[in-house]
Amino acid sequence: MHRNISRAYYALMAEHHRVRAAHMKILARGDAMLERKLLGAKEVDEAHIEEVVIYEERLSPVQRRRVYKLSSYGRKIEKVIDALLKL
């Protein structure tokens, strides 16, 4: 992988991890143990996805909007990462 593409990839992955951490922090609502559990799970694990959906349903409308914005931003980052990997 070209050096500039590699730097861009690592910067985007770092941003993706920050967005995911913010998402899980909102879902955990101050519960540090739950936050660590959610962050430690694999993103593609079906059981983890179902658990996240359950916690999202318990959020207030304002928190849901914030989580939705974070999720859509995270998906955009993932698309750019996928495009970089295809180069």
Order of alpha helices (4+ residues) and beta strands (2+ residues): alpha-alpha-alpha-alpha
